[in-house]
Amino acid sequence: MTKIITIANQKGGVGKTTTTVNLAAALAATKRRVLLIDMDPQGNATMGSGVDKTQLRVSICDVLLGDARIDQAIVRVEEAGYDILPANADLTAAEVQLVTRIGREKQLSLALETVANNYDYIFIDCPPSLNMLTVNALVAATGVVIPMQCEYYALEGLSSLLDTIDQIRINVNPHIKLEGLLRTMYDPRNNLANDVSAELIQHFGDRVYRTVIPRNIRLAEAPSYGQPIMQYDRNSRGSMAYIALAGEVLRRDAKQNHYPS
């Protein structure tokens, strides 16, 4: 069964794209078939995968608007080991046009029907807002991973995102569930970070991933070279953290009988 995981948080700068790119690469390294979908008009996941967003002939914008088939837009990223459905600024126009369309929230889900079985994991990187693009990503998903920094305001934003996921489950996609909360840019020397982390674990229990993504310079540098951290510096702390997260994802899925370990 294909797992379609949306990486979402309406707060920017929490590590959504970093997580999408590096978790995709880490799972691809285990010989899983992986598709990364960039649903952010900024195209950061596209560029971070080594694909030039300014040179795209076909993108996810064309797919969502019905101007191209999804297989025509997918690009193979050989070095990283996964496929990507790339994005650029055209996606902003797609969002505007989708608002007036019937079934606008299901366009990505419908497009994926023809290719989903080709993959074990599909990861969707979302923009930092709860807009129509994010709604499309949630409607298409079987699960949601929420990256978040352990700071006070992060808890406020979390509740509204969880409410949105609940509404999607009730009204459109009964299969969606919270896969887990991922603590990112974590500094154990920060007392507030430790307090918020403890509060998350108290409220969400084992839905908080044990793996913690640390603040790491090499992890921050990798996107500017168009590489996942495993390519850029496999031995860095950031790389080791995402390799560990991939292992945790696989163990959870094996336990839930979603996918063999």
PAZAPA-4460 file (N, C-alpha, C; in steps of 0.05 Angstrom, whole numbers, plus 32768, in hexadecimal, padded with zeros to 4 digits):
% residues 261
    n_x    n_y    n_z   ca_x   ca_y   ca_z    c_x    c_y    c_z   seq   type   mol
   8011   7FE8   8000   8000   8000   8000   8012   8019   8000     1      M     A
   800C   802B   7FEE   801B   8044   7FEC   8014   8056   8003     2      T     A
   8028   8061   8011   8023   8075   8026   8028   8090   801A     3      K     A
   8014   80A1   801C   8016   80BD   8012   8017   80CF   802B     4      I     A
   802E   80DA   8030   8033   80EA   8048   8036   8107   8042     5      I     A
   8025   8118   804C   8027   8134   8049   8037   8140   8061     6      T     A
   804B   8150   805A   805B   815E   806E   8050   817A   8071     7      I     A
   8043   8180   8087   8035   819A   8088   8039   81A8   80A3     8      A     A
   8039   81C2   80A1   8038   81D4   80B8   8034   81F0   80AC     9      N     A
   801F   81FE   80B6   801A   8219   80AA   802F   822D   80B3    10      Q     A
   8040   8226   80C6   8055   8238   80CE   806E   8233   80BC    11      K     A
   807A   8248   80B2   8091   8245   80A1   80AB   8241   80B2    12      G     A
   80BF   8237   80A5   80D9   8235   80B1   80DC   821F   80C6    13      G     A
   80CB   820A   80C5   80CC   81F5   80D9   80D9   81DC   80CF    14      V     A
   80E1   81DB   80B5   80EE   81C4   80AB   80DD   81B2   809A    15      G     A
   80C7   81BC   808E   80B6   81AB   807E   80C5   81A1   8065    16      K     A
   80D1   81B3   8056   80DE   81AB   803E   80F7   819B   8044    17      T     A
   8106   81A3   8058   811E   8193   8060   8116   8176   8067    18      T     A
   8100   8173   8075   80F6   8159   807C   80EC   8149   8064    19      T     A
   80DD   8156   8052   80D3   8148   803B   80E9   813E   802A    20      T     A
   80FD   814F   8023   8113   8147   8012   8124   8131   801E    21      V     A
   812B   8135   8037   813E   8122   8044   8131   8108   804D    22      N     A
   8118   8108   8054   810A   80EF   805A   8106   80DF   8040    23      L     A
   80FF   80ED   802B   80FC   80E0   8011   8117   80D3   8009    24      A     A
   812D   80E1   800B   8147   80D6   8004   814F   80BF   8015    25      A     A
   814A   80C1   802F   8151   80AC   8042   8142   8092   803D    26      A     A
   8128   8095   8036   8118   807D   8030   811F   8072   8014    27      L     A
   8126   8083   8001   812F   807A   7FE7   8149   806A   7FEA    28      A     A
   8159   8071   7FFD   8172   8063   8002   816E   8046   800C    29      A     A
   8156   8041   8016   814F   8026   8020   8141   8016   800A    30      T     A
   8142   8021   7FF1   8137   8014   7FD9   8118   8016   7FD8    31      K     A
   810D   8028   7FE8   80F0   802D   7FE4   80EC   803F   7FCC    32      R     A
   80D6   803C   7FBF   80CF   804C   7FA7   80C1   8066   7FB2    33      R     A
   80CE   807D   7FAD   80C4   8095   7FBA   80BF   80AB   7FA5    34      V     A
   80A8   80B9   7FA9   80A1   80D0   7F99   809F   80E8   7FAC    35      L     A
   80AC   80FE   7FA6   80A9   8117   7FB5   8099   812A   7FA4    36      L     A
   8085   8136   7FB1   8073   814A   7FA3   8077   8165   7FB0    37      I     A
   807F   8178   7FA0   8083   8194   7FAA   8069   81A3   7FA5    38      D     A
   805B   81AA   7FBB   8043   81B9   7FB9   8046   81D6   7FC3    39      M     A
   805F   81DF   7FC4   8065   81FA   7FCD   806E   820B   7FB5    40      D     A
   8061   8221   7FAF   8069   8232   7F98   8086   823C   7F9A    41      P     A
   8092   823C   7FB2   80AE   8244   7FB4   80C0   8230   7FA7    42      Q     A
   80B7   8217   7FA4   80C7   8203   7F96   80E0   81FB   7FA5    43      G     A
   80E1   81FD   7FBF   80F9   81F7   7FCE   8100   81D9   7FCD    44      N     A
   80EC   81C8   7FCF   80F2   81AB   7FCE   80FC   81A4   7FB2    45      A     A
   80F3   81B2   7F9E   80FC   81AD   7F82   8119   81B4   7F80    46      T     A
   8120   81CC   7F88   813C   81D5   7F87   814E   81C5   7F9A    47      M     A
   8144   81BE   7FB1   8153   81AE   7FC4   8158   8192   7FBB    48      G     A
   814A   818A   7FA6   814E   816F   7F9A   8160   8171   7F81    49      S     A
   816A   8189   7F7B   817C   818C   7F64   816D   8191   7F4A    50      G     A
   8153   8198   7F4B   8144   819D   7F32   8140   81BB   7F30    51      V     A
   8147   81C7   7F19   8145   81E3   7F15   8128   81EB   7F10    52      D     A
   811B   81F9   7F23   80FF   8200   7F20   80FA   8214   7F0A    53      K     A
   810E   8222   7F02   810B   8237   7EED   810B   822A   7ED1    54      T     A
   8112   8211   7ECF   8115   8204   7EB5   80FF   81EF   7EB0    55      Q     A
   80EB   81EE   7EC1   80D6   81D9   7EBE   80C4   81DF   7EA6    56      L     A
   80C0   81CA   7E96   80AD   81CC   7E80   8092   81C4   7E89    57      R     A
   8091   81B1   7E9B   8077   81A7   7EA7   807B   81A5   7EC5    58      V     A
   8068   81AE   7ED4   806A   81AE   7EF1   8050   81A5   7EFE    59      S     A
   804F   81A4   7F18   8037   819C   7F26   8020   81AF   7F20    60      I     A
   8026   81C8   7F19   8011   81DB   7F12   8001   81D0   7EFA    61      C     A
   800E   81C6   7EE6   8001   81BC   7ECE   7FF0   81A3   7ED5    62      D     A
   7FFA   8193   7EE8   7FEB   817B   7EF0   7FD2   8182   7EFF    63      V     A
   7FD3   8195   7F12   7FBC   819D   7F22   7FA7   81AA   7F11    64      L     A
   7FAF   81B8   7EFC   7F9C   81C6   7EEA   7F92   81B5   7ED3    65      L     A
   7F9C   819C   7ED2   7F93   8189   7EBD   7FA0   818E   7EA2    66      G     A
   7FB6   819D   7EA1   7FC3   81A3   7E88   7FD9   818E   7E81    67      D     A
   7FDF   817C   7E94   7FF3   8168   7E8E   7FEE   8150   7EA1    68      A     A
   7FF6   8138   7E98   7FF4   8120   7EA9   800A   8121   7EBD    69      R     A
   8006   8114   7ED3   801A   8115   7EE9   8034   8107   7EE0    70      I     A
   8032   80F2   7ED0   804A   80E4   7EC7   805B   80F6   7EB4    71      D     A
   804F   810A   7EA8   805E   811C   7E97   806E   8131   7EA7    72      Q     A
   8066   8134   7EC0   8073   8149   7ED1   8088   813D   7EE4    73      A     A
   8086   8123   7EE9   8099   8117   7EFD   80B5   8116   7EF2    74      I     A
   80C8   811E   7F02   80E5   811E   7EFB   80F4   810A   7F0D    75      V     A
   8106   80FB   7F01   8116   80E9   7F10   812F   80F7   7F1B    76      R     A
   8134   80F5   7F35   814C   8100   7F41   815F   80E9   7F48    77      V     A
   816F   80E2   7F35   8180   80CA   7F38   8192   80CA   7F50    78      E     A
   819F   80E1   7F55   81B2   80E2   7F6B   81A5   80DE   7F86    79      E     A
   818C   80E8   7F89   817E   80E5   7FA2   816E   80CB   7FA4    80      A     A
   8168   80BF   7F8C   815B   80A6   7F8C   813D   80A7   7F8C    81      G     A
   8131   80BE   7F89   8114   80C0   7F89   810A   80D0   7F71    82      Y     A
   80F0   80CF   7F6C   80E3   80DF   7F57   80D7   80F8   7F65    83      D     A
   80D5   810D   7F55   80C9   8126   7F60   80B5   8131   7F4C    84      I     A
   809F   813B   7F57   808B   814B   7F48   8091   8168   7F4F    85      L     A
   809F   8176   7F3D   80AA   8190   7F45   8097   81A7   7F44    86      P     A
   809F   81BD   7F51   808D   81D5   7F52   809E   81EE   7F4E    87      A     A
   8090   8203   7F45   809D   821E   7F44   8087   8232   7F49    88      N     A
   808C   824C   7F44   8079   8261   7F4B   805F   825F   7F3C    89      A     A
   805E   8250   7F26   8045   824C   7F17   802F   8240   7F29    90      D     A
   8038   8233   7F3E   8024   8225   7F50   8012   8239   7F5E    91      L     A
   801B   8252   7F61   800A   8267   7F6D   7FF2   826C   7F5C    92      T     A
   7FF6   826C   7F41   7FE0   8270   7F2F   7FCD   8258   7F30    93      A     A
   7FD8   8241   7F33   7FC7   8229   7F34   7FB4   822A   7F4C    94      A     A
   7FBF   8234   7F63   7FAF   8236   7F7B   7F97   8249   7F76    95      E     A
   7F9C   825F   7F69   7F87   8273   7F64   7F72   8266   7F52    96      V     A
   7F7A   8258   7F3D   7F67   824C   7F2A   7F57   8235   7F37    97      Q     A
   7F64   8227   7F49   7F56   8210   7F56   7F3E   8219   7F67    98      L     A
   7F40   8231   7F72   7F2B   823A   7F84   7F0F   8239   7F77    99      V     A
   7F0E   823D   7F5C   7EF4   823E   7F4F   7EEB   8223   7F43   100      T     A
   7EFB   820F   7F47   7EF6   81F5   7F3A   7EE6   81E2   7F4C   101      R     A
   7ED4   81D3   7F41   7EC6   81BF   7F50   7EDA   81A8   7F56   102      I     A
   7ED9   819F   7F6F   7EEB   818A   7F78   7F08   8193   7F7A   103      G     A
   7F0B   81AD   7F7F   7F25   81B9   7F80   7F38   81AD   7F94   104      R     A
   7F2D   81A3   7FAA   7F3E   8198   7FBF   7F48   817B   7FB9   105      E     A
   7F3E   816F   7FA3   7F45   8154   7F9C   7F57   8151   7F84   106      K     A
   7F61   8167   7F79   7F70   8166   7F60   7F8A   8156   7F63   107      Q     A
   7F99   8159   7F78   7FB1   8149   7F7C   7FAB   812C   7F81   108      L     A
   7F97   8127   7F91   7F8F   810B   7F96   7F87   80FC   7F7C   109      S     A
   7F78   810A   7F6B   7F70   80FD   7F52   7F88   80F8   7F40   110      L     A
   7F9B   810C   7F3F   7FB2   8109   7F2E   7FC4   80F1   7F37   111      A     A
   7FC5   80ED   7F51   7FD6   80D8   7F5C   7FCC   80BC   7F57   112      L     A
   7FB2   80B9   7F51   7FA6   809F   7F4D   7FB5   808F   7F38   113      E     A
   7FC0   809C   7F24   7FCC   808D   7F0E   7FE8   8084   7F13   114      T     A
   7FF5   8090   7F28   8012   8089   7F2D   8017   807F   7F49   115      V     A
   8004   8081   7F5B   800A   807B   7F77   8015   805F   7F7B   116      A     A
   800B   804C   7F6C   8014   8030   7F70   8031   802B   7F67   117      N     A
   803D   803F   7F59   8059   803D   7F51   806C   8042   7F68   118      N     A
   8061   804B   7F7F   8072   8054   7F95   806A   8047   7FAF   119      Y     A
   807E   8045   7FC1   8079   803C   7FDC   8072   8054   7FEE   120      D     A
   8080   806A   7FE9   807B   8082   7FF9   8079   809A   7FE6   121      Y     A
   8065   80AB   7FEC   8062   80C5   7FDF   8062   80DA   7FF4   122      I     A
   8075   80ED   7FF2   8076   8103   8005   806E   811D   7FF8   123      F     A
   805E   812D   8006   8054   8146   7FFB   805D   815D   800C   124      I     A
   806D   816F   8001   8076   8187   800F   8062   819D   800B   125      D     A
   8059   81A9   8021   8044   81BE   8020   804F   81DA   8024   126      C     A
   8040   81EE   801A   8047   820A   8020   8041   8210   803D   127      P     A
   804C   8226   8048   8047   822C   8064   802D   823B   8069   128      P     A
   8017   822F   8061   7FFD   823A   8065   7FE8   8225   8060   129      S     A
   7FD0   8229   806B   7FBA   8216   8067   7FA9   821F   8050   130      L     A
   7FB5   821F   8038   7FA7   8228   8020   7F9D   8210   8010   131      N     A
   7F94   8216   7FF7   7F88   8201   7FE6   7F9D   81EC   7FDF   132      M     A
   7FB7   81F4   7FDC   7FCC   81E1   7FD6   7FD0   81CD   7FED   133      L     A
   7FD0   81D8   8005   7FD3   81C7   801D   7FBB   81B4   8020   134      T     A
   7FA3   81BF   801B   7F8B   81AF   801C   7F8D   8198   8008   135      V     A
   7F96   819D   7FF0   7F99   8188   7FDC   7FAC   8173   7FE6   136      N     A
   7FC2   817B   7FF3   7FD6   8168   7FFD   7FCA   8157   8013   137      A     A
   7FB9   8163   8024   7FAD   8154   803A   7F98   8141   8030   138      L     A
   7F88   8149   801C   7F74   8138   8011   7F80   811F   8003   139      V     A
   7F98   8123   7FF8   7FA5   810D   7FEA   7FB3   80FA   7FFD   140      A     A
   7FB8   8102   8016   7FCA   80F4   8028   7FBC   80DD   8037   141      A     A
   7FCD   80C9   803E   7FC4   80B5   8052   7FCE   80BD   806E   142      T     A
   7FE2   80CE   806F   7FEC   80D7   8089   7FFA   80F2   8087   143      G     A
   7FFD   80FE   809F   800A   8118   80A1   8021   8117   80B5   144      V     A
   8037   8122   80AD   804E   8126   80BF   8050   8144   80C4   145      V     A
   8051   814C   80DD   8053   8169   80E3   806E   816F   80F0   146      I     A
   8080   817C   80E0   8099   8185   80EC   8094   819E   80FC   147      P     A
   80A1   81A0   8113   809D   81B8   8123   80B5   81BD   8135   148      M     A
   80BA   81D7   8139   80CE   81DF   814C   80C1   81DF   8168   149      Q     A
   80D1   81D9   817C   80C7   81D8   8197   80C8   81F3   81A4   150      C     A
   80B5   8204   819C   80B3   821F   81A7   8095   8225   81AC   151      E     A
   8090   823A   81BB   8075   823F   81C5   8061   8242   81AF   152      Y     A
   8066   8252   819A   8053   8258   8186   804D   823F   8175   153      Y     A
   805F   822C   8174   805A   8214   8165   8042   8205   816F   154      A     A
   803D   8205   8189   8027   81F7   8194   800C   8204   818C   155      L     A
   800C   821E   8189   7FF4   822C   8181   7FEC   8224   8164   156      E     A
   8000   8224   8152   7FFA   821D   8136   7FF3   8200   8133   157      G     A
   7FFD   81EF   8144   7FF7   81D3   8142   7FDA   81CC   8145   158      L     A
   7FCC   81DA   8157   7FB0   81D4   815B   7F9F   81DA   8143   159      S     A
   7FA5   81F0   8135   7F95   81F7   811D   7F9A   81E3   8107   160      S     A
   7FB3   81DA   8104   7FB9   81C6   80EF   7FAB   81AC   80F5   161      L     A
   7FAB   81A4   810E   7F9D   818B   8116   7F7F   818D   8111   162      L     A
   7F74   81A5   8116   7F57   81A9   8111   7F52   81A6   80F3   163      D     A
   7F64   81B1   80E2   7F60   81AF   80C5   7F61   8192   80BC   164      T     A
   7F74   8183   80C7   7F76   8166   80C1   7F5D   8157   80C8   165      I     A
   7F52   815E   80E0   7F39   8152   80E8   7F22   8158   80D5   166      D     A
   7F20   8171   80CC   7F0B   8179   80B9   7F0E   816B   809E   167      Q     A
   7F27   8167   8095   7F2C   8159   807D   7F23   813C   8080   168      I     A
   7F29   8130   8097   7F22   8114   809C   7F03   8111   809C   169      R     A
   7EF6   8123   80A9   7ED8   8121   80AB   7ECA   8126   8090   170      I     A
   7ED5   8139   8081   7EC6   8142   8069   7ECF   8137   804F   171      N     A
   7EE9   8130   804C   7EF4   8128   8032   7F04   810F   8032   172      V     A
   7F16   810C   8045   7F29   80F6   8044   7F2A   80E6   805E   173      N     A
   7F19   80D2   8061   7F17   80C3   807A   7F30   80B3   8081   174      P     A
   7F43   80B0   806E   7F5B   80A0   8072   7F72   80AF   807E   175      H     A
   7F70   80C9   807F   7F87   80D9   8089   7F8A   80D6   80A7   176      I     A
   7FA3   80D5   80AF   7FA9   80D4   80CC   7FC3   80E2   80D2   177      K     A
   7FC7   80E9   80EB   7FE0   80F5   80F3   7FF6   80DF   80F6   178      L     A
   800A   80E0   80E4   801F   80CC   80E6   8031   80D3   80FD   179      E     A
   8038   80EC   8100   804A   80F3   8117   8052   8110   8117   180      G     A
   805C   8118   812E   8067   8133   8132   8086   8130   8133   181      L     A
   8093   8141   8123   80B0   813F   8121   80BD   8159   812D   182      L     A
   80CD   8155   8141   80DB   816C   814D   80F3   8173   813D   183      R     A
   80F4   818C   8133   8109   8195   8121   8119   81AC   812D   184      T     A
   8131   81B0   8122   8143   81C6   812B   8146   81C5   8149   185      M     A
   8149   81AD   8154   8147   81AA   8171   8162   81AF   817E   186      Y     A
   8162   81BE   8193   817A   81C4   81A3   8174   81BC   81C0   187      D     A
   817F   81A5   81C9   8179   819B   81E4   8183   81AE   81FA   188      P     A
   8193   81C2   81F3   819D   81D5   8208   8188   81EA   820E   189      R     A
   8173   81EB   81FD   815E   81FF   8200   8148   81F5   8213   190      N     A
   8145   8202   8229   8131   81F8   823D   8114   81F9   8232   191      N     A
   810E   820E   8222   80F3   820F   8217   80EE   81F8   8204   192      L     A
   8103   81F2   81F3   8100   81DC   81E1   80FB   81C2   81F0   193      A     A
   8108   81BE   8206   8104   81A5   8215   80E8   81A5   8222   194      N     A
   80DF   81BC   822B   80C4   81BE   8237   80AE   81B8   8222   195      D     A
   80B1   81C4   820B   809D   81C0   81F6   809E   81A3   81EC   196      V     A
   80B6   8198   81EA   80B9   817C   81E2   80AA   8169   81F5   197      S     A
   80AE   816E   820F   80A1   815E   8224   8083   8161   8222   198      A     A
   8079   8179   821C   805C   817D   821A   8051   816F   8201   199      E     A
   805F   816F   81EB   8057   8160   81D4   8054   8142   81DA   200      L     A
   8068   8137   81E7   8068   811B   81ED   8051   8114   8201   201      I     A
   804C   8126   8213   8036   8122   8226   801B   8121   8218   202      Q     A
   8017   8133   8204   7FFE   8135   81F6   7FFB   8120   81E0   203      H     A
   8010   811A   81D2   800E   810A   81BA   801C   80EE   81BC   204      F     A
   802A   80E9   81D2   8035   80CF   81D6   8047   80C5   81C0   205      G     A
   8042   80AD   81B7   8054   80A1   81A3   804F   80AC   8186   206      D     A
   803D   80BF   8183   803B   80CD   8169   8051   80E1   8165   207      R     A
   8060   80E7   817B   8078   80F8   8178   808F   80E5   8171   208      V     A
   809C   80EA   815A   80B2   80D9   8152   80C8   80DB   8167   209      Y     A
   80D4   80C4   816C   80EB   80C4   817E   8103   80D2   8172   210      R     A
   8105   80D0   8158   811B   80DE   814A   8117   80FC   814C   211      T     A
   812C   810A   8153   812C   8127   8155   8140   8132   8140   212      V     A
   8138   8146   8131   8149   8152   811D   8158   816A   812A   213      I     A
   8172   8169   812B   8181   817E   8139   8185   8196   8127   214      P     A
   818D   81AD   8134   8197   81C3   8124   81B2   81BA   8119   215      R     A
   81B6   81BD   80FF   81CE   81B3   80F2   81D5   81C4   80DA   216      N     A
   81ED   81CF   80DA   81F6   81E1   80C5   81F6   81D2   80AA   217      I     A
   8200   81BA   80A9   8202   81AB   8090   81E6   81A6   8084   218      R     A
   81D3   81A1   8096   81B7   819D   808D   81AC   81B7   8080   219      L     A
   81B4   81CE   808B   81AB   81E7   8080   81B9   81EE   8066   220      A     A
   81D1   81E4   8063   81E1   81EA   804A   81D8   81DA   8032   221      E     A
   81CF   81C1   8037   81CA   81AE   8021   81B8   81B8   800B   222      A     A
   81A1   81C6   8011   818F   81CF   7FFC   819C   81E1   7FE8   223      P     A
   81AF   81F1   7FF0   81BC   8204   7FDE   81CE   81F6   7FC9   224      S     A
   81D4   81DC   7FCF   81E2   81CB   7FBC   81D0   81B9   7FAC   225      Y     A
   81B6   81BB   7FB1   81A2   81AB   7FA3   81A4   818D   7FAA   226      G     A
   81AB   8188   7FC3   81AF   816C   7FCC   81A2   8167   7FE7   227      Q     A
   8196   814F   7FEA   818E   8146   8004   81A7   8143   8016   228      P     A
   81A4   8144   8030   81BA   8143   8042   81CB   812A   803F   229      I     A
   81BE   8113   8038   81CC   80FA   8035   81E1   80FC   801E   230      M     A
   81DC   810C   800A   81EF   8110   7FF5   8204   8124   7FFD   231      Q     A
   81FB   8139   8009   820D   8150   8010   8221   8149   8025   232      Y     A
   8217   813D   803B   8229   8135   8051   821C   811E   8061   233      D     A
   8220   8106   8057   8213   80EE   8063   8219   80EA   8080   234      R     A
   8230   80F3   8089   8239   80EE   80A4   8232   8105   80B8   235      N     A
   8223   8119   80AE   821B   812F   80BF   8205   8126   80D3   236      S     A
   8202   8136   80E8   81ED   8130   80FC   81D1   8132   80EF   237      R     A
   81CE   8145   80DC   81B4   8147   80CF   81AE   812F   80BE   238      G     A
   81C2   8124   80B0   81BE   810D   80A0   81B7   80F5   80B1   239      S     A
   81C5   80F1   80C6   81C0   80DA   80D8   81A4   80DC   80E4   240      M     A
   819B   80F4   80EA   8180   80F7   80F5   816B   80EF   80E1   241      A     A
   816D   80F6   80C8   8159   80EF   80B4   815B   80D1   80AD   242      Y     A
   8172   80C6   80AE   8175   80A9   80AA   8166   809A   80C1   243      I     A
   816A   80A5   80D9   815C   8099   80F0   813E   809C   80EE   244      A     A
   8135   80B3   80E4   8118   80B8   80E1   810C   80A5   80CC   245      L     A
   811B   80A0   80B6   8111   808D   80A2   810E   8071   80AE   246      A     A
   8121   806A   80BF   811F   8050   80CC   8107   804E   80DF   247      G     A
   8102   8064   80ED   80EB   8065   80FF   80D1   8063   80EF   248      E     A
   80D0   8071   80D8   80B8   8070   80C7   80B3   8053   80BD   249      V     A
   80C8   8046   80B5   80C5   802A   80AB   80BD   8017   80C1   250      L     A
   80C8   801B   80D9   80C0   8009   80EF   80A3   800E   80F7   251      R     A
   809A   8026   80F7   807E   802C   80FE   806C   801F   80E9   252      R     A
   8073   8022   80D0   8062   8018   80BA   8061   7FF9   80BB   253      D     A
   8078   7FED   80C1   8078   7FCF   80C4   8066   7FC6   80DB   254      A     A
   8067   7FD5   80F0   8057   7FCF   8108   8039   7FD1   8102   255      K     A
   8032   7FE5   80F1   8016   7FEA   80EA   800D   7FDA   80D2   256      Q     A
   8020   7FC9   80C8   801A   7FB8   80B0   8014   7FC8   8097   257      N     A
   8020   7FE0   8096   801C   7FF0   807E   8030   7FE8   8069   258      H     A
   8048   7FE1   8072   805E   7FDC   805F   8073   7FCA   806C   259      Y     A
   807D   7FB6   805E   8091   7FA5   806A   80AB   7FB3   8070   260      P     A
   80B8   7FAD   8086   80D1   7FBB   808E   80E8   7FB0   807E   261      S     A
***
